[in-house]
């Protein structure tokens, strides 16, 4: 199969110690890599196990949105993590995931994908990659499932999203999906290790450097809607938005959507 994601192709490229080294559940079609990874976690699968497939029939994004995952068009992958973190630090893994995929894209293609807070990757004002972080209680303790959907080839997203979505090969010579997977796992392992060693301080500089949200006018859409200037993120990952009245609002990722005032980003 052209541009296969068979583990026989990407495992030899790995530079990781644990990510992608143990259980690597690869199937042609799954309902959702996150669902399968959560089941693996409950069965005792170790830190660094991954689940990936050619096609998802029930992929989901943040806030319950549907994530299109057609056959052979992207990287649909979930990583099972059992990090050495305090419970309040767990949500910061979503930043590690976004940073890792952004850097993997840059390393393999030269494409400068940027992070829209908290964890979408965008290019040219359109969404390139979505990330969904989920937690699951297992007999071995809390596990984290980091699910990622990257649009690599044309046809990765529905036609009616053409003004808001984009695929890598629309704007560059897309690398093999195996190369992307190997690079992503390697960078993710490094980013999670930094978070474990240093907390938010270990990833803050890299995240801010890759952010397209910070320094922009944004609209926060949730129970209430506010518009302001995205100044920073704090040590918990909350976005700090200052409105025209000078009030600094702390915006949490769980129940809001953030959009640029002039468009998606």
Order of alpha helices (4+ residues) and beta strands (2+ residues): alpha-beta-alpha-beta-beta-alpha-beta-beta-beta-beta-alpha-alpha-beta-beta-beta-beta-beta
